[in-house]
Amino acid sequence: MEKIEERTVFSIPFGELNVFETNVVCHDFPFFFEKPVITLMLSGNKIIRSEEETFEFNERSVFIPPCNKELSIDIHPVFREPTKCLVLNIEQEYIDSVFHEVIDNWHPDWDRTGIMMKENAVKKFVSSDESLWRSLTNLYNRRVDESIYNTSDFLLSLSLKELIYELMKTNAKHILFRSDKTDNGQNRLQEVVHFIRQNYREPITIKKLSALAGMSEANLFKKFKNSYNCTPVEYIIQLRIEHAKQLLISNPEMGIKNICFESGFNTLEYFYRKFTQITGKSPKKFTVN
């Protein structure tokens, strides 16, 4: 059986460059990516097929395929051969770090929110934008050109940063930041919320919650507040106050002191202070009404 593709791999800081050279005519040659990759057609043309559409992937075009979806390639005899396609894998953590660096230090006006929202989801990205393919070509040339083969990792990482920056200005960001890590992070936050709701009347430490979430305490507070508009501690207190309110209404004969401890508070003074702060009434006045 004739080999359809030749693959050459080049390591770079925070990623990997792959060059796929196709030397024969083919039809319905399948390919599949689990995570976002950035591809550039260095030479030649390919027809990309999916269940929904067919389009031509041309020279100097940048294409980010949809994740976890099988596509197929056609290479027709009329196209110039061989075709040469560059595929770049970038570590997700590095993409995230560059994104936050740019937002925090250079473009605070750029939108931090909405990237992960479903209405902004982009299934695939195709562009012939000159700045994109020049950035990607520059990274490729710096790595493989024999005259500068010993290019430092510092210069390669600068080229990679430039490319990520250019991608951030396009809809590609909606694919690049829809990572498994983000999805798993949201799932872990949901696990934390479920644990709190099941155990809010018991002593709960932030150390326990951060271990459950698989993140630092500072990161847990930040992500929790972004998702639920309150900190984990505030969420626990809100649940305890709601429980105390129900007991004050349904079982006032228990007495405020017993209700305080039954709701998960350690001291009567702290219970009074938080109850009044949240409800606008003291427990005693709430019972009277």
PELIN-V214548 format. One line per field, one symbol per residue. phi: phi as a letter, one per 20 degrees, with the letter a starting at -180 (. if undefined). A space follows every 10 residues. Layout:
phi->???
This chain:
phi->.ffecddcdc ecgmrbdcdd dddcfbblef bbcfcfcddc efbnbceddc febcbeeegm edcdffelbf dcddceffff deeccecddc ffffgfffgf ffffdccfef ffenfefffd fdfbccbdgf ffffffffff ffedfffcge gfffffffff fgffgfffec fgffefdeef ffffffffff fffffffecf edfcefgfff ffembfffff ffffffecma egfffffgff ffffffffee cfffnffffg ffeoeecfff fgfffffeen cfgffffff
